[in-house]
Amino acid sequence: MEKLALFGGTPVRTTPFSPWPYFDDKERAYLNAALESRNWGGYPFPSPLAAEFGKKFADFHGAKFGIPCANGSVTMEIALQAIGIEAGDEVIVPAYTFMATASCAVRCNAVPVFVDVEARNYCMDPAAVEAAITPKTRAIIPVHLGASIADMDRLLEIAKRHNLVLIEDCAHAHGGEWRGKGVGSMGDFGSFSLQSSKLMTSGEGGVLTTSDDINRQKAMSLINCGRKEEGYDSFEGQLFGANYRMSELQVAVALAQVERLEEATSKRAKMHDLFRDMLHGQVQGVHVLDTDPRVTRKAAYQTVIKYDSAAFHGVHRDRFLSALEAEGVELSGHFYTPLYSIDIFNARTAQWPMLRERYGDGILDNPAVSCPVSEAAAWDEAMWMHYPHLSGTVKDLEDIVAAFVKVQQNVDQLR
């Protein structure tokens, strides 16, 4: 029996995986241009590079407008404000996601309503959405998660039938397509993150996409401190905004990133498929989450793998992950946990009184909220393989699979 590295054996891999983020002379050229322009900020808005980037990003995703923003969290707040969200309105969100998907509602004095995800891909469950709709419901925010896209056919139909706004959270999904339509182009808004771990990044930053001109104008006004300026001044009334602009230095990096998005998306999708087939062919009890056949271009951000402890003699996922990490392959089990159970989502009624009717003193650990599929994914099943692992070589994937095989063959050492 081969000794696992966790107990002093030789690890499968000791070399690091591909560095992240990736950059080349494209970023250098755009950054140089921004530096030499001496126009480093984001004002006047949109700044020259921001306007160019917004158009290129929107065109790639099939939307009419792309609007750069400070980050991919406030993008969703801006989208909710632009559609006229009011205090006490309800916004349906999946429980298994990053906090921004739900905190955007709280910060608009609205109320997030958590629904469960589908076991097949951990994306928002349309049946749970329909069951959660009340007269107060105003919006739905599905998340395209990992390398999957939420069931947009059903969710768009539900939104239309109930006259609800749909905002796509595309933080994981740059470049993805559903039935030939780019993510972020199907709902009223699409929200993208450019944070440093994302498929394309400028360190920090975000983008809103929309094909509705009034939505565009309102979003631009909100991003630019509520100003109404030429090009976004034809809507009625005055909005209460803030400074959510991206700087030209950030946009310069994002411009280079969007220009290689098609190539990078294609490579990562092929590597994702190859890894899935390699893993399924050699390791029992684990499988990469299914890709819906309606996905016509896969955005492979994180590779999400479902773990079945029965195939590992009852060894818990977290114990398996510890052994895998010792072999030189670090995956995450607690990448996401249900939002109503994590400390950073400590939204209390004392600060956000509109939560009181549904959540009493606050959302955190509220006994009224339970999403069993999300909880199973978080605590027992889901293993997240990080973004750089698909950006390297086939040898990288072979090493990852070899580490899985080694731990499974020697799993009795973990019991």
N, C-alpha and C positions, 0 to 999 in steps of 0.2 A: 504494500500500500504506500502510495506517494504521500509524503508529509505536506500538509497545507502550509503555505507561507505564514499564516496566522500563528502557527505553532513552531516556526523556525525553519520550514522548508524553503526551497528556492522559488522565488516568485516567477510567474509566467513572464512578466514584463517589468522592466525597470526604467525604460526610456519614456520621456514625456510624450503626450499626444500633440497634435498640431497646435501651434500657438494661436491665440485669439486675442483681439480681432485681427483679421487679415487686412493688409494694406499694401499698396505699391505706389508707383510714380503718379498714378491718377490723383490720389489724395494729396500728394506733395504739390502737384501742379495747381490744383484748386485752392489749397491753403496759401500757396504763394500769391496767387491772384487776389485772394481776399486780403492778405497782409498788405500787398502793394496798393490796393485800392484805398486803404486807410478807413474804409467803412466797415468796421468790425462788428458793430452792434446790429440789432434787428430793426432799427427805426431810421428813416420812415419805413412803414410796414405796408406791403411786403418789400423787403430789401431786394436788390437785384438778383442775387443768387437764390434767395428764397422763392422768388417768383419762378425762376427757371426750374428749380428742383420740384416745386409743387406741381408744375405742368408735367414734367417727366414721370413723376411718381404716379400721378393720376392716370396718365395715358397708359402706363404699363398695367394698371389694374382695371382699366375700362371705366373709370369714373370721369366725370367732367371736370372736377376741381380737386386739387390737392392743396392743403393749407398747413404749412409747417407750424409747429407749436413747441413750447418749452419741454414737454415730455409726454409720454404716452399714458399718464394718469390724468392730468388735467384735461387732456383731449376729451375724455368722456364727460367730465363736468361741463365743459364748454358745449358739447353736443346737447346735453340735457337742458342747459340754460337757453340754447338757441331754439329748441323746440318748445320752450315756454313751460318747463316743469315748474310746478308750484308746491309750496309747503304742504306736506301730507300726501302728495301723490305717491303711488307705489310703483316701484321699478323691479321687475322680475329678473333675477340673476342666478347663475349656477352657484352651488355651494363650493364646488371644487375648482378654484381659480385663484389668481392673485387678488389681494385686497382691493386694488383700485377699481375692479369691476363693480364692487358693491359700495366702496367708500365714496365714489362719485355721487351716488344718490344721497348719502348722509350729508355730504358737504353742500348739497343743494336744498337741504331741509326736506328732502323726500325720504321715502322709507324703502330700503331694499327688502325684497321678499325672496328667500332662498328656495330653490328647487333642486331636485336631484339630477344626476347625470345618467346617461345610458351606459350600461356595463360594457357595451361593445367598443366604445371609443372615448368614454369619459367626457363627452360633450353634453350640453344641455338636453334634457329629455323633453321633447315636445308635449308628451302626454302630461307630464308634471306641470309644464307651463300652463296648459289649458285649465288644469284643475286649480291653479293658483290665481286665476284672474278674478278680480272683484270690481265693483263699480269705481274703485279708486285707482285701478291700474292704469298707468299712462304709457309705460315703455317696457320693452324687453331688451336685454343685453346678452345675446349668446356669445360664447367664447369659442374660437377655433383653436383647439388645444393640442399641443405637442406637434403631431404631424397630421392631425385630423381636422375636418371641417364639420361644423354643426349641421344638422339636417335643415338646410335653408328652404327646401321645398315646403316642409310642414310649418316651419316657424314663420315664413313669410305669409303663408295662407292664414295662420292663426292671427298674426298681426293685422292683416287686412280685414279679416272678418270681424275683429273686435275693435278696429280703428285705433290701433296702438302704434306707437313709434318703435322702430327696430334699429338698434345701434349695434353694429358688429364690432366685437372686441377682437382685433386682428393682431394683437401684440406678438403672437407666435407665427403669423401666417403670411408674411410678406411674399408676394409672388404666387400665392395659391389661387386655384380656380375651381369653381363648382359649376358643372354643366357648361363650361366655356366662359363663364362670367367670373371676373376677378373678385376675390374677397374685398370687402369694403365698397363694392359698387352696387350691391343688391339691397342693402338696407337704406334707411334715411341718412345715416352716417356710417363711416368706417373709421375705427380708431387704431392707429399703429404706434408702436413704441420703437424708438431708436436708441434705447438704453444699451449699455455696453455688452450685454449678453445676447442681444437679439440678432436675427438673421442678417440684417443690415443695421449698422450702428454709426452714430456720430458721438458716442460716449454718453450723451444725454440728448433728448429731443423726442419729438413725436410728430405725427401727421394725422390730420383729419381729411377724409375723402367724402365727397357728396356729389350728387348730380343735380341738386336743387339750388338754384341761384340765390334764393332768399336765405336758405340755410347757410350757404357760403358767406353771404354778406354779414349775417348776424355773427357767425363764428369769427370772422375776421375782426369785426368790431370788438367782440368780447376779448380776443387775444390782444388787441391793441388798446387796452385801458378803457374800452367803451367808446372810443372815438368813431365818428362817422366821417370817412374821407372818400375822395373820389374813387369810384369803383366798388365801394361798399357803403353807400349812403341812401339807397332808394327804398329801404324798408321803413315802416312806420315806427315812430317812437324812439326812445333812447334806452340803451342797455347799460347795465352796471357791470363793467368788465374789470380787468386787471392786466398787468404786464405779463403775458405768457409768450412773448416772442422768442424765437431762436436767434442766436447770433450768426453773423455771416461765417464765422470760423467753424461753427458746428455744421452749418448748411454746406460749406465747402466739402467737408468729409462725406456728408450724406449724398452729395451729388456724385462723387466717385463711386460710392457704394451702389447707388441705384443703377449706374451704368453697367455694373457687372452682375446685377441681380438675376437676369435670365440665365446666364451661364452657371452661376452659383446654385440657383434653384435646381437646374437640371442635374448637376453633379450630385447634389445632396439627395435628390429623389432616387437616383440610381444606386447610390451607396446605401440608402435606407432599405430599398428593396433587396439588395444583395445581402445585407446583414440579416434581414428578416429570414430570408431563405436559408442562409448558413446556420443561423441559430435554431430554426425549426427542424432542420435536418439532423442536428447533432445533440440537442438537449431536450429532454422531456420535461413537461411541467412549466414551461415558460413560453409565452408567445408575444410577439410584437402586435400591438393593437391593430385591428383590421383597418384597411383603407376603404372607405365607401366607394363603390364603383362610379358614383356620380362625381367624384373628385377627378377633374380633368388635368390638373397640374398640382402636384403635391409640394407643399412647403414643409420640408422636413426640418423642423426646429429641434425639439427634443424627441428622442425615440422612446416611446413609452412601452414598457414591457410588463405583462401581467404574470405574476408569480403564483404558483399553486404549491403550497407547502406539502401537500400529500405526496408529490413527486420527489420530495426531499426529506422523507421520513419524519415529517412533522416539524422540521426545523423552520423557525420563523424567518420571514423575509429579512428582517434587520440583521439577524445572525448571519444569514447567507451573504448579505451585502458587506458585512465586516470582513468575511473571508475573501470576497471578491476584491475588496480594496487592498487587502494585504498582497494579493496577486498582481497588483499594479493597475487595476481597473476600478475606478471610483464612479459609482452610480449613486443616485439619491433616492431614498425611499420617502422621505418627508418633504419632497420638493414643494408639494401643496398639501395642506390639511384643510378640512372644512372651515370656512371663514368664521363660523360662529363658535369655533373652539380655539382660536389662536390669539395670543396676548396683544398683538399689534392691531387687532380689530376691536379695541376696547372702546366702542362707541357707546357713551353713556347718555341717558336721558337728561341729566343735568345740563349737558352742553347742547344736546340735540333733542329738544322736547317733542318733536314730531314722531319720535320712536316709541313714545310711552304707550300708546294704545295697543301696539302689537307686541312690544318687547319689555314692557314694565320698566325696570331700572336700566336696562341696556341689553345689547345683543349678545355679549360674550357669555358663553356657557348657558344660554337660555334654554331651559328644559323643553320649551314649546317647539324647538327646531330640531329636526332629525332627518338626515338624508342618508339612508343606509348604504347606497352604492358609493357615495362619496366617502363615507367613513371606512368602508372596506378597502377602497383604493388607497386611502391615506395611511391606514394603520397596518394593512396586511398584504396588499396585492401589488400596487404600482411600483415599478422601478424606472427611474428616469435616467436615460443615457444622455450626457451633456452634448451641447452643440458642436464642440470641436471634433468629436469623434467621427463625424461624417465628412469632415473637411480634409482628411488626410488620405492615407493609402489603403489598399486592400489588405496589406499586412497588418495595419492597425485593427481592422475588423477581425482578421484571423486570430490575432492575439486575444481580443475580447472574447471571442467564442471559445478559444482554448482555455481561458480562465473559467468560463462557465462550466465547461466539460470537466476540468480538474476538480472544481469544488463539488460538482454533482457526484463524480466518481468516488470522492473521499468524504462524502457528507456525514458519514457516521462519526467522523472526528468532531463534528460540531454538536452532536447530540448531548 
